Amino acid sequence: MTIKNKKKSVYVGLAADILHEGHINILKKASSLGKVTVGLLTDQAIASYKNIPYLSFTQRKIVLQNIKYVDKIVPQKTLDYVPNLKLFKPDIVVHGDDWKKGIQKKTRERVLKILKKWSGKLIEPKYTKNISSTKIKSQIQEITASPENRISRLKRLLNAKKIVRILESHNSLTGLIIENLKVTKNNLSYDFDGMWSSSLTDSLTRGKPDNQSVDYSTRISGLNEILDVTTKPLIFDGDNGGQIEHLSFLVRSLERSGVSAIILEDKIGLKKNSLFKNQKGTKQSNPNTFAKKIKKICSSRQSKDFMIFARIESFILEKGLIDALKRAEIYSKAGADGILIHSKEKTPNEIFSFAEKFKKSKNFIPLIAVPSTYSKVYEKDLIKNGFKIVIYANHLLRAAYPAMEYAAKKILLNKRSYEIEKKISSVNEVINLIK
């Protein structure tokens, strides 16, 4: 009887980011039924329904290879088991009974349906209570928040997700919102993948114009407060980067803090915010000169995972598509990891026309969108046009200002605060924001 069972093929799908007692119980049960093939979910598969794992696919595979209950490991490229089940046609699939409800309920139904085609069986051991990867992950946030881990996380997100969703953070409180906020729609969980340190919001919160009046040291001090209480990656808005001779010091400071990437814009002289209608007097850098800044950052960074994104201002300055494409080629060859193609139009048409042309180039690199003016665009349309990062660059500050102004006006008009109490957070809610 034992010999017969050992000949059966058993399939187990696992993320295996953080192995715990529950996983071992599943693998032990599977091994008692036959030869175990683990379908190890890729980063892309995991990112389709929750955060990317802390460990890479290769690291997780090495761990599983050293577990005696596992005979073979294959990549499972989707949350859906069906493609792999069709390929391997296992006699048995083993999965904990926790997937009868929630996000994987439909996945389970598809597994049952496909197994019927070759009389395969689904065996569901009882879920191990009081243990989960999610709970364990919450206990090791201090490890993941280390600068090295945080820096590399953005690059892994780019490789794993269709689009990386970034939201502006201008203080520790907004950082905590981005860190903790999750919403569920159609049984899928959504959150922000990281934070944007905006020169605009950093300036406005200090009561200064957005013209680099706030120096880098002050800004880095502020973002360190954000990084102290969060774990998600952060992209730094570096404006034009200042003098090329100073860039290496800026990059080292950002890396020490755990920043994942810097974005530099190809303008020179005193900064004028790109969303101003009047750009008179604004000058764009010679593309070859700007490329030297990119090369300087590439040679200065300590981590190969720290990224430099080049922001092209050709559409802002009405220089057109050909100029933007020419610059993209030069910046890509200089070592840029991505291109932010900026626009202040009300539709994304011009950035989509740029993407269509640039995608055909052998020097194509990931594209970044900042839909501050063309806010009607859906993320699915950005994905379709080759964009990998979307930055919502100033929305938390823009949301906070009218809310605070409204509250202040109501207190002045009513000579008390009672009228606004139902429209603002309770004192207890605010106190309990910090765990």
N, C-alpha and C positions, 0 to 999 in steps of 0.2 A: 504493500500500500504506500509506504514511504517513497519507494523508488518511482512509482507511478506519479505521485504528487510532485516530486522534484523535477519531472520532465515538463510540467505545466509551465507556461509562460505567464508571468504576473507583471502588471504595469502599475506603477505608482507615480503620480504627478506631484512634484514638490517644488516649492520656492527655495526652501532650505537656507534661508538667510541666517537665521539663528536657530540652530538645532536644539530641541529640548525633548523632554521625556515623551511628549505626545508623538513626535516624529519617530522616535525609536520604537515606540509601541506599534506604530503602523508598519514600519519596515520589518520588525520581528514577526508580525502576523503574516505579512506578505511572503517572507522567506520560508515560513512553515508550509506555504501552499505551493511553492515552486521556485523557478529561477526569476529573480527580480530585476526588471529593467526600470530604472528611475527616469521619468521624463522631467528633466530639470528645466524649470521655467527660465527663459532668458530675461535679461533686464527689460527688454521691450515688452515681453508678455506680462511681467509683474507691473510695469508702469501703466499698463492699460486699465488697471483697476485699483492700484494704490501706489504709494511712494516707491521709488526704486530701492532695491535692497542695499544694505550697507556694504556687503561683500559683492565683488564682481562675479560674473558667471564662472570664470576660471577658478577663483578662490573657493567658491561653493562646490564646484566639481571636485577639487582636490580633497575637500573634507569628506564628501560622500564616498569617494573612491576608497577611503580608508575605513569604511564601516563594513563589518563582516556580512551584514544582511544584504548588501548590494552587489549584484553580479555585473551590471552594465549600466552606463549612463548615456542618455541621448538628450539633445536639446529639445525642449518643447517651446516652440516659437510663439504660441498664442495661448490665451487662457482656455480656449476651446481645445478639448482633448482629441476631437474627432480626426484631424489630420494625422496625428501620430498613431491613433488606434487603427486607422485604415492601413497605415504602413506596416505596423507590427502584428496586427490581429492577435492580441493576447487572449489567453483563455480566461484570465481573471484580471479585473481592475480592483484595486484596493484604495479606499479613501475613507477618512473619518466621517461619521454620520452628521457632522456639523454643517455639511453643505446642502442639507435638505431645505434649508431656509437661507434667505439673503442673496447676495450677489451671484453666488455660484449655483443657485437652484436650477437655472436654465441649462447651465453646463452639464449638470448631473443628468437632466432629462435627455440631453443629446447623447451622453455616454450610454445610457440604458438603451436608447434606440439603435445605436450603431452596434452594440454588443449582440443584439438579437440576430443580426445578419449571419453570425457564425456561432450562435449559441454560447456566447461568452457570458460570464457572470460578474456581477458587481457585488463585492463584499465590503461592508461598512462597519468596521469596529467602532465601538462607542467612543465618543470624543473624550479625551482626557480633560477633566474639569480643572478649573483654576490655573490653567497654564495657557499662554498664548504668546506668539512672537511679538504681537503688538504691545502687550504688557511689559515684556522684557525690554523691548526697544525703548519704552518710555523711561526705563531705569538706567539706560546707558547713554543718555543724551550728552552727558559731559564728554564722553569719548568721541562721539561723532562731531561735537562742536570744536574739536581741536583744529587749529589752522590748517594742518595738512589734509585732514579729511574733508573739511569744508571747501578748500580750494578745488580738490579733484571732483567734487560732487557735481558741479555744473557741467563739466565735460561729459560725465557719465549720463546726466540727464539729457544732454543734446543727442547722445548716441541712442538713448533708450526711448525717448518720447517723440511723438509726432510734432508737438510744439511745447516749448518751455514757457510757462506763464509767470511773469515777474511783475511785482507791484511795488510802487514807491513807498519807502519808509523814511521818515524824517526824525524819528526819535524812538526810544526803547518801547514805548507803548504801541506805536504802529508796528514795530517789529514783532511784538507779541501777538498782535492781531493776525499778521501774516503767518506766524509760526503755528498758531493754534486753530485758525478758522478752517472748517470743513463744511461742505454742503453736499447733500445727497439728492440726486435726480435720476429717476428711472433705475434705481438700485445701483447706480454708479456714484462713487465718491469723488469730489473735486476739491482741490485746494491750490494755493499758490506755491510754485516751486522755489521761489527765491525773492530777493529784495533788490530794489534799485535805490542807490544813494544818489539823489538828484541834486545838482548844483542849484537849480531853481528853488526847490523847496528848502534846501539847507540855507540859502540866502534869505528867503522870505521869512522863515521862522526866526531869523536873527535881525529882521527889520532892515535888511540891506538889499540893494538892487542886484539882479542876476548878471553881474559883469565881472565876476571873479574877485569881488570885494572881500569875500570870505576866503582866507588862505587855506591851503591844503592841510596844514597842521591842525587848524581848528576843525575842519571837516572830518579828518581822521579821528580826532579825539571824540567827536560826536558819534561817528559810526562804531567806534570801539564799545560805546555804551550799548548800542544795538546788538553787537555781536556777543556781548557778555550774557545776554538773556535769550539768545536764539541759536538755532543749529543750521538753518537753511543758508544756501549760498547767496552771496551778495555781489552785485555788479556796480562798479564805481563809475560815476559820470565825471570824467577827467577834463571836461571842456576841451581846450586845444593842447593841454599838456604842459603849457609854459615853455620855458627854455629847454632845448634838447639836452643840455648839459646837466639839468636837474632831474631828468626823467628816471634815471637809475635809482636815485634816492627815494623818489615817490613810489616806484614799483616795489622796492624792498620794504618800505613801510606798509604798503597794502598787503603784501604777502605775509609779513609778520602778524598782521591782524587777522588773516584768514580770508581776505577778499579773493573772489574767484576770477574776476575779469575787470579790465578797465576799458572804457569806450572813449576814444579821442575823436574830436571833430576837426575837419580840415579847413578851419578858418584861422585867420591871423589877426593880431591887433586886439584892441579892447573889445571884449565880448559884447555882442548884442543878441538877446534871446531870439532864436530862429522863428518863433511864432509871431513876432512883431511884423506888421504889414510892411512898414518902411524899413528896408534893409540898406538904405543909402549909406555909403561909406564902409559897408562891410566887405571885407576882402577874403578871398579864398586862397589858401596856400598853394604854392606850386606843388603839383602832385609828387614830383620826385623829392622835393624837400620834406614833404609830409611822410613820404615812404621811409626817410631816414629816421624819423621818430619811431615808426613801427619797428624798424630793425634794431634801434637802440633798446626798446622794451624787450624784444625777443632775446637780445644778448644779455640783458640785465636780470631777467627773471631767474629765480633759483629753481622753481618747479616747472616742469614741462606742462603741467596742467593749468597753470595760470595763463589766462587768455587775453589777447588784445583784439578788440573790435574797432574797425575804422568806420567813422560816421561821415557819410558823404553829403555835402550841403549844396550840391549842384542845382537841385530843384528849388531849394529855398532862395538861391541867388539868381534863379531864372537862366541858368546856363544850359539846361536841356539834357536830354537823354544821352546823346553821344558823349558829352563831357563826363557824365556820371559813369558810363560804362568804361571809358578810358581810365578813369581814376580807380574803379573797382579792379581792373586788371593789374594796375601798378601796385595797389595796396595788397592784393592777394599774393603777388610775386614777392613782395617785401616780407611776407610772413604773417599777415593778418589772419586771425582765426574766423572772422566773420565780418559781414558788411551791414551796417545800419544805414539804410537808404532813407533819408529824411524827407518829409513832405508836409506842407501846411495846407494842402488842398482838402476839400470837404469829402472827396471820394478817394479810394485807393488806386484809381486808374493809372496814375503815373508811376507809382511804385510797382504795380503789377506789370506794366510795360517794361520797366527796367528788369524785373525778375525774369520775364519771358526771354529776354535777350541774353541776360547774364547766365542763365541756366545752361545755355548752349556752349559756354566757354569751358575749356579744359582747366581754367583757373577758378572755376566756381567754388565758392565757400558759403557756409550757412548765412542766411539773411535774417535781419532783425527789423521788426516794425515797431513804431511808436505811434499808435493811432489816437493821438490827442485831438486832432481836428477831424479825421475821418472815422469817427467813433461808431458809425453804423456797421462797420465791417465785422463779420463774424470770424472767429478763429478758424473755423473749417475752411473759409475762403483763403485765409492767409496760408494755411497748410497746403491747399491745392496749388497755390502759386509759389511754393518753395520756401516759405518762411519757417524758421525753426525756433525763433524767440519772439515773443510779444511782450513789450514793456508798457504797462499802464503807469505813466511817468510822473503824475502829479495828483492823482485822484483822491488819495486820503487827505491831503492838505486842503484840496478844493472842497471836499465834503465837510471837513471840520470847520472851515471858516464861516460859512453861512449858518451852521448849527450854533456855533458859539455867539455869533452876532445876534441871532434870533433870541437866544437865552438872555443875553445882556439887555436887549431892548425890552423884553417882557418884564424883567426885574425893575427896570427904570420906570416903565409905564404903570406897573401895578404896585410899586413900592413894597413888594414882597416877592418871594420865589415860588409860592404855592402853585401858580398857574402853569408853571413849566415842569413841575415835578414828574408828571406822567409821561413827559416827552424826553426825559433824560434818564441816564442810568441812576439806579439807586446808590446810596452811599455804600451799602453792603456789597453790591455788585462790583463797584470800583475797588473797594478794599480787597476783595477776593480775586482780583485779576492776577495778583502776584501770589503764586502758590508757595 
